[in-house]
Amino acid sequence: MRLSCLPVLLAAVSCDTGEHRWVSTSRDGVVEISQAFASESVTGETAAVYFALRNRGPTDDTLEAIVVEGAGSARIHESGERDGIRVMAPLSALPLPARRVTRLVPGGPHVMLLDLARRPVAGDSLRGVLRFRSGREVSLRAEVHGLTELEDVVQDIRRNAG
């Protein structure tokens, strides 16, 4: 009889449509991705994806590869400032320290999607897989937000970060 409550509970949990609250973990539960979102593409050729990665394990890991449906390639980039000028440079991998959260955010590390099959627009959802040096894989699902919404999304994530 207790199992009859399960569908109601699952339905209630799934009613929260905030994609940036979606969570996925590796099969062993060690690596978790949450708060994933993407920016709408201005040019149609590139877009950026952001998320939080939590390493619950006792050892460091490294994000080495990302595959996103509809993107020719997905690369980790670091944004920053050099001599007063905003710069962006590719990273070969992203360290994921043990028992820490690593956030990919606008103005910092992020994933650049290149050679897109079609221009992502607000309301779309991007799907992919993150691959780690340990052999772990984690699914990615990121809702695309319009450029004018990004600051609100980032502020909401900061308020609810845990």
C-alpha angles and dihedrals in degrees: 000000000000091000091065088073092058097080090050092050092048091048091051092050093048092052091080099092096185100125092195086066093056113118131200128179137194115260091261092048094239102113120046132184121200142154092040119173138151136212123243111254117251097191099027090234101082140024135175129234126201133188147142121258119200121195105200092176131100094242134061120255134187132225103227108164142020128192119190124185111250095017122109087212141351119211134183112239135184121216124202146127128277121182090344093307125112109240136181125201132180120247121210090216141350120236115229108198119213116269093004140110118234115197125206105204142162108281092023137054113338143149118262116207112209134191094018118199089219137002112269112226134189110291095031120117123219121209132195149125132264117211125202134201089247089063093253120139128199127191119239127210118171127178113223115236129194116253092250090056098051097088091052091049092049092048091049091051092049091051092050098037114129 
